[in-house]
Amino acid sequence: MKTIKLLFVSMLACATASAQHAGYPITPVPFTATHVSGGFWKDRLDACRKVTVPLAFEKCEESGRYDNFVRAANPCDTFTVSGFSFDDTDVYKTIEGASYLMQTYPDKQMERYIDSVLTIVAAAQEPDGYLYTARTINPKHPHHWAGPERWAAVEEQSHEFYCLGHMIEGAVAHYQATGKRNFLDIAIKYADCVCREIGPGKDQLVRVPGHQIAEMALAKLYLVTGDRKYLDEAKFFLDMRGRTSRKDAYSQAHKPVVEQDEAVGHAVRATYMYSGMADVAALTGDTAYIHAIDRIWDNIVGKKLYLTGGIGATANGEAFGANYELPNATAYCETCAAIGNVYVNHRLFMLHGDSKYYDVLERSLYNGVLSGISLDGGSFFYPNPLESAGGYSRQAWFGCACCPSNLCRFLPSVPGYAYATLGDSLYVNLFIEGTSDITVGDRKIRLAQQTAYPFDGAVTLRLEKGSGEFAMKIRVPGWARGEVVPSALYRFADGRETEYAVKVNGREVSSELQKGYFVIDRKWKKGDVVEVSFDMSPRVVTACDKVADDRGKLAVECGPLVYCAEWCDNAGTDLFSVMVPRKPVLTVTDDKAPGGARVVTAGAQAISYDNDGRLSTRDVTLRLIPYYAWANRGEGKMAVWLPYEAGAVHLGPALTVGTNEFLER
């Protein structure tokens, strides 16, 4: 133990001495500065505000999440603690999402409701700041994952630091949205308790989180409070990983974080840890962290990323599989992991300023994340397979409710991913209809964006306020540059070339792309208009031959959207018994898929056995819809990858991950 503590003190001193800057080079324009006024994301945010967040609060009440805090304020040694040891976090995450929404849609009734919830949360907090209902409800007989005393099982299943992380994330959002400190003070008090008891000091314990998130939350708390001890604690958690008694790949503790070069283990824990590494690296200047994340990112994008942007191939441990292990029917692709993938890529963009990170972020956002929630905002997927034999549907809630509550907090934050600045440069990263008040260098501007993206490739940017010389850097997505992902894992296989065009005040302009950005550097004036046009014709995609489950198959994309074939659009056709041509003719129809996208059709052959047991074929027309919109019309077959070789067709039932098949977190 003493050796470990001395090692940490030495590493911390070296990192502090070498720090050259604090914070990310690139600054995101906060969600509070962007007002979504219409289009695709207005529908999503409205569903979140009207359905998802109220539903989550209702489920927190019905499932006893609030009761846990009430009981913790009045401990009883005869009460049996049930549920999951991390149930507290569903309350914190839902408050976080509601806080994001209140910034855009002020709601005094919601604010009063949250205050009433925080009253019972505060009452459950112990005098020294400890707040973990799974123990406090019955200290003599706590939750069976909690361990006999504080922190005894925090590297295993207690989730005490996980609860801290989500508490801080929710408290900071609530403080930023309302200006109130009632939640923030609770989080600070618990963080202070952890910082006193866990660390490199003589009388402290050396522990690391079993489930990561505290690392990036503590970095955020440091930024809000200016108190360095929170950043030091985040770095302590990261530097001690792989140096305590826990050394398994499942929890990314198989080696010190700076030595890691492959994404392994539980996918959500991994992405939260990589995000924390990026935050601490940005705030301390520790380049070893950055080099490690870069290596891991290369591994994910080159060998472990699903076409949908999902990650985590296997239900065994909700984990990354081996390199190129990307099965479709049993793909786990937990919704929380897709959200984590967005977090990581956003941070790497802020470090490096390369559009390739947003290419992965966008793919994960529109496909891997949005597939996890129904169009009406009221039901959810935990895993997100790329193929289904039926019997798989979204649920209104789960016993382990991490995905619904995570969507509550993530979706309202999406406007904060649209823009970023660096000096006199403005990055336009996501195409979302609305207006944004942005500071670029020393000038304040208001930018209005009008678009039907992701259904249409036309984007109009109008400078409604402000003027002056600055560079507008418009992301040209990889798919618009002929690149599916920034690796050789997938490629377009139709021989076509996509096109895009940019006009300023009606006149076409040209630019050499800089890290994937079309740069317009000029002296701007109020009323200037930039028009961007991306070719969104459907494209054919194939996978690297090392991905066994995708051999002899192709997939279809339109812009950032991955498409799939679903049973209800293809009545009379067994989707598992069709074969498309090697070069299918794809047609965009006027028919609308659920959610508003246009249906794409492709000619195919349905293969079956005749009465004599011989193979026979008939011509059919497959109808395809965006993957995120599947399973909104009942249960049935679905496939993203479509065979173009006879050997890839399977005429029997497929193995599919079940709706509630997941392991304990």
Backbone hydrogen bonds, N-H to C=O, Kabsch-Sander energy under -0.5 kcal/mol:
donor,donor_aa,acceptor,acceptor_aa,energy
5,K,1,M,-2.0
6,L,2,K,-2.3
7,L,3,T,-2.1
8,F,4,I,-2.1
9,V,5,K,-2.2
10,S,6,L,-2.0
11,M,7,L,-2.2
12,L,8,F,-2.8
13,A,9,V,-2.0
14,C,10,S,-1.9
15,A,11,M,-2.4
16,T,12,L,-2.4
17,A,13,A,-2.1
18,S,14,C,-1.6
19,A,15,A,-0.8
19,A,16,T,-0.6
23,G,282,A,-1.0
26,I,350,M,-1.7
27,T,421,T,-2.8
29,V,419,Y,-2.3
33,A,30,P,-2.0
34,T,31,F,-1.0
35,H,33,A,-0.5
35,H,435,T,-3.1
36,V,34,T,-0.6
37,S,35,H,-0.6
37,S,433,E,-1.0
38,G,433,E,-0.8
42,K,38,G,-0.6
43,D,39,G,-1.6
44,R,40,F,-1.6
45,L,41,W,-2.7
46,D,42,K,-2.4
47,A,43,D,-2.1
48,C,44,R,-2.0
49,R,45,L,-2.6
50,K,46,D,-2.9
51,V,47,A,-2.3
52,T,47,A,-1.9
53,V,48,C,-2.7
55,L,51,V,-2.4
56,A,52,T,-2.4
57,F,53,V,-2.4
58,E,54,P,-2.3
59,K,55,L,-2.7
60,C,56,A,-2.4
61,E,57,F,-1.7
62,E,58,E,-2.8
63,S,59,K,-2.8
64,G,61,E,-1.0
65,R,60,C,-1.7
66,Y,60,C,-1.2
68,N,64,G,-1.7
69,F,65,R,-0.9
69,F,66,Y,-0.7
70,V,66,Y,-1.8
71,R,67,D,-2.9
72,A,68,N,-2.1
73,A,69,F,-1.4
74,N,71,R,-1.2
76,C,137,I,-2.7
79,F,76,C,-0.8
81,V,79,F,-0.6
81,V,141,H,-0.5
87,D,84,F,-1.5
89,T,86,F,-1.6
90,D,87,D,-1.3
91,V,87,D,-0.7
91,V,88,D,-0.9
92,Y,88,D,-1.5
93,K,89,T,-3.0
94,T,90,D,-1.8
95,I,91,V,-2.0
96,E,92,Y,-2.0
97,G,93,K,-2.3
98,A,94,T,-2.5
99,S,95,I,-2.2
100,Y,96,E,-2.1
101,L,97,G,-2.0
102,M,98,A,-2.3
103,Q,99,S,-1.2
104,T,100,Y,-0.9
104,T,101,L,-0.7
105,Y,101,L,-3.8
111,E,107,D,-2.4
112,R,108,K,-2.4
113,Y,109,Q,-2.1
114,I,110,M,-2.7
115,D,111,E,-2.2
116,S,112,R,-1.9
117,V,113,Y,-1.9
118,L,114,I,-2.8
119,T,115,D,-1.4
120,I,116,S,-1.1
121,V,117,V,-1.9
122,A,118,L,-2.7
123,A,119,T,-1.6
124,A,120,I,-0.9
124,A,121,V,-0.7
125,Q,122,A,-1.2
126,E,130,Y,-2.8
129,G,126,E,-2.6
135,R,132,Y,-1.9
136,T,132,Y,-2.1
137,I,133,T,-2.1
138,N,135,R,-0.7
141,H,138,N,-0.7
143,H,134,A,-2.7
146,A,143,H,-2.3
152,A,149,E,-1.9
153,A,146,A,-0.7
154,V,151,W,-0.8
156,E,153,A,-1.6
158,S,153,A,-2.2
163,C,159,H,-2.4
164,L,160,E,-1.7
165,G,161,F,-2.4
166,H,162,Y,-2.2
167,M,163,C,-2.2
168,I,164,L,-2.5
169,E,165,G,-2.4
170,G,166,H,-2.3
171,A,167,M,-2.6
172,V,168,I,-2.8
173,A,169,E,-1.8
174,H,170,G,-2.3
175,Y,171,A,-2.4
176,Q,172,V,-2.6
177,A,173,A,-2.1
178,T,174,H,-2.3
179,G,175,Y,-2.3
185,D,181,R,-3.1
186,I,182,N,-0.7
187,A,183,F,-2.2
188,I,184,L,-2.7
189,K,185,D,-2.1
190,Y,186,I,-1.9
191,A,187,A,-2.9
192,D,188,I,-2.7
193,C,189,K,-1.5
194,V,190,Y,-2.2
195,C,191,A,-2.8
196,R,192,D,-2.0
197,E,193,C,-1.8
198,I,194,V,-2.7
199,G,205,L,-2.5
204,Q,201,G,-1.4
205,L,197,E,-2.7
207,R,205,L,-0.7
210,G,154,V,-1.9
212,Q,210,G,-0.5
217,A,213,I,-2.0
218,L,214,A,-2.9
219,A,215,E,-1.5
220,K,216,M,-1.7
221,L,217,A,-2.3
222,Y,218,L,-2.1
223,L,219,A,-1.6
224,V,220,K,-1.8
225,T,221,L,-2.6
226,G,222,Y,-3.1
228,R,226,G,-0.7
230,Y,227,D,-1.4
231,L,227,D,-0.6
232,D,228,R,-2.5
233,E,229,K,-2.0
234,A,230,Y,-2.0
235,K,231,L,-2.3
236,F,232,D,-2.3
237,F,233,E,-2.4
238,L,234,A,-1.7
239,D,235,K,-3.1
240,M,236,F,-2.1
241,R,238,L,-0.8
242,G,246,R,-0.5
243,R,240,M,-2.5
244,T,246,R,-0.5
247,K,245,S,-0.6
252,Q,249,A,-1.9
253,A,248,D,-2.9
257,V,238,L,-0.6
259,E,256,P,-1.9
260,Q,257,V,-1.2
264,V,262,E,-0.6
266,H,250,Y,-2.1
267,A,318,E,-2.4
270,A,266,H,-2.2
271,T,267,A,-2.3
272,Y,268,V,-2.3
273,M,269,R,-2.1
274,Y,270,A,-2.8
275,S,271,T,-2.1
276,G,272,Y,-2.1
277,M,273,M,-2.6
278,A,274,Y,-2.1
279,D,275,S,-2.3
280,V,276,G,-2.6
281,A,277,M,-2.6
282,A,278,A,-2.5
283,L,279,D,-1.9
284,T,280,V,-1.9
285,G,281,A,-2.6
287,T,285,G,-1.2
289,Y,286,D,-0.7
290,I,286,D,-1.0
291,H,287,T,-2.6
292,A,288,A,-1.9
293,I,289,Y,-2.5
294,D,290,I,-2.6
295,R,291,H,-1.9
296,I,292,A,-2.3
297,W,293,I,-3.0
298,D,294,D,-2.1
299,N,295,R,-1.8
300,I,296,I,-2.4
301,V,297,W,-2.8
302,G,298,D,-1.9
303,K,299,N,-1.6
304,K,299,N,-0.5
304,K,300,I,-2.4
305,L,300,I,-0.6
306,Y,310,G,-2.5
309,G,306,Y,-2.3
314,T,319,A,-2.3
317,G,315,A,-1.5
318,E,315,A,-0.9
319,A,314,T,-1.3
320,F,265,G,-2.2
324,Y,303,K,-2.4
325,E,322,A,-2.3
326,L,324,Y,-1.3
331,A,328,N,-1.1
332,Y,312,G,-0.7
333,C,312,G,-3.2
335,T,382,Y,-2.2
337,A,334,E,-0.5
338,A,334,E,-1.7
339,I,335,T,-2.0
340,G,336,C,-2.3
341,N,337,A,-2.1
342,V,338,A,-1.6
343,Y,339,I,-2.1
344,V,340,G,-2.3
345,N,341,N,-2.1
346,H,342,V,-2.4
347,R,343,Y,-1.9
348,L,344,V,-2.2
349,F,345,N,-2.0
350,M,346,H,-2.0
351,L,347,R,-1.4
352,H,348,L,-2.6
353,G,349,F,-3.4
355,S,515,K,-2.6
357,Y,354,D,-1.3
358,Y,354,D,-0.5
359,D,355,S,-1.9
360,V,356,K,-1.6
361,L,357,Y,-2.4
362,E,358,Y,-3.2
363,R,359,D,-1.7
364,S,360,V,-2.4
365,L,361,L,-2.8
366,Y,362,E,-2.6
367,N,363,R,-1.3
368,G,308,T,-1.4
368,G,363,R,-0.8
369,V,364,S,-2.8
370,L,365,L,-1.5
371,S,367,N,-1.4
372,G,369,V,-1.9
373,I,370,L,-1.4
374,S,379,S,-2.7
377,G,374,S,-1.4
380,F,395,Q,-3.1
381,F,372,G,-2.1
384,N,332,Y,-2.3
386,L,328,N,-1.9
387,E,328,N,-0.8
388,S,638,M,-2.6
390,G,636,G,-0.6
395,Q,380,F,-2.8
401,A,399,G,-1.0
405,S,401,A,-1.9
406,N,402,C,-1.8
407,L,403,C,-2.3
408,C,404,P,-1.7
409,R,405,S,-1.4
410,F,406,N,-2.2
411,L,407,L,-2.0
413,S,410,F,-1.8
414,V,411,L,-1.5
416,G,413,S,-1.9
417,Y,414,V,-2.6
418,A,415,P,-1.3
420,A,427,Y,-1.5
421,T,27,T,-2.8
422,L,425,S,-2.0
425,S,422,L,-1.3
426,L,471,A,-3.1
427,Y,420,A,-3.4
427,Y,425,S,-0.5
428,V,473,K,-3.3
429,N,418,A,-2.9
429,N,427,Y,-0.7
430,L,418,A,-1.4
432,I,430,L,-0.9
434,G,449,Q,-2.2
435,T,35,H,-1.9
436,S,447,L,-2.3
437,D,33,A,-2.1
438,I,436,S,-0.7
438,I,445,I,-2.5
440,V,438,I,-0.6
440,V,443,R,-2.6
441,G,423,G,-1.0
441,G,439,T,-0.6
443,R,440,V,-1.9
445,I,438,I,-3.1
446,R,465,K,-1.9
447,L,436,S,-2.6
448,A,462,R,-2.8
449,Q,434,G,-3.3
450,Q,460,T,-2.6
452,A,458,A,-0.7
455,F,452,A,-2.1
459,V,532,V,-2.9
460,T,450,Q,-2.5
461,L,530,V,-3.2
462,R,448,A,-2.9
463,L,528,D,-2.6
464,E,446,R,-2.3
464,E,462,R,-1.0
465,K,446,R,-1.3
468,G,524,W,-2.7
470,F,468,G,-0.6
470,F,522,R,-1.8
471,A,424,D,-2.8
472,M,470,F,-0.5
472,M,520,I,-2.6
473,K,426,L,-3.7
473,K,471,A,-0.7
474,I,472,M,-0.7
474,I,518,F,-2.7
475,R,428,V,-2.5
475,R,473,K,-0.6
476,V,516,G,-2.5
480,A,477,P,-1.1
481,R,477,P,-0.6
481,R,478,G,-1.4
482,G,479,W,-0.7
483,E,478,G,-3.1
485,V,490,Y,-0.5
487,S,485,V,-2.4
491,R,542,T,-2.4
493,A,540,V,-2.5
501,A,533,S,-1.9
502,V,509,V,-0.5
503,K,531,E,-2.8
504,V,507,R,-2.8
505,N,503,K,-0.5
505,N,529,V,-3.3
507,R,504,V,-1.7
509,V,502,V,-2.7
514,Q,517,Y,-2.5
515,K,513,L,-0.6
517,Y,514,Q,-1.3
518,F,474,I,-3.0
519,V,517,Y,-0.7
520,I,472,M,-2.5
520,I,518,F,-0.5
521,D,519,V,-0.6
522,R,470,F,-1.6
522,R,520,I,-0.7
524,W,468,G,-3.1
524,W,522,R,-0.9
527,G,463,L,-3.5
528,D,525,K,-2.0
530,V,461,L,-3.1
531,E,503,K,-2.6
532,V,459,V,-3.3
533,S,501,A,-2.6
534,F,457,G,-2.1
535,D,499,E,-2.3
536,M,534,F,-0.6
539,R,557,E,-3.1
541,V,555,A,-2.8
542,T,491,R,-2.5
544,C,489,L,-2.9
547,V,544,C,-2.2
548,A,546,K,-1.2
550,D,547,V,-1.5
551,R,548,A,-1.2
553,K,550,D,-1.7
554,L,642,L,-2.5
555,A,541,V,-2.5
557,E,539,R,-2.1
558,C,561,L,-2.4
561,L,558,C,-2.2
563,Y,556,V,-2.9
564,C,625,I,-2.9
565,A,639,A,-2.7
566,E,623,R,-0.6
567,W,637,K,-2.5
569,D,566,E,-1.4
570,N,566,E,-0.5
570,N,567,W,-1.5
573,T,570,N,-1.9
575,L,573,T,-0.8
577,S,574,D,-2.3
578,V,575,L,-0.6
579,M,605,Q,-2.4
580,V,643,P,-3.0
586,L,584,P,-0.7
587,T,601,T,-2.2
589,T,587,T,-0.6
589,T,599,V,-2.9
593,A,597,A,-4.2
596,G,593,A,-2.5
599,V,591,D,-2.5
600,V,624,L,-2.0
601,T,587,T,-2.7
602,A,622,L,-2.0
603,G,585,V,-0.7
604,A,620,V,-2.6
605,Q,579,M,-2.6
606,A,618,R,-3.1
607,I,577,S,-3.9
607,I,605,Q,-0.5
608,S,616,S,-2.5
610,D,614,R,-3.1
613,G,610,D,-2.0
616,S,608,S,-3.2
618,R,606,A,-1.4
620,V,604,A,-2.8
622,L,602,A,-3.1
622,L,620,V,-0.6
624,L,600,V,-3.4
625,I,564,C,-2.6
627,Y,562,V,-3.5
629,A,626,P,-1.4
630,W,627,Y,-1.8
632,N,629,A,-0.6
633,R,634,G,-0.5
638,M,388,S,-2.1
639,A,565,A,-2.1
640,V,386,L,-2.0
642,L,554,L,-3.3
642,L,640,V,-0.5
644,Y,552,G,-3.2
645,E,552,G,-1.5
648,A,645,E,-1.7
649,V,646,A,-1.5
650,H,576,F,-0.8
657,V,329,A,-1.8
661,E,658,G,-1.5
662,F,660,N,-1.3
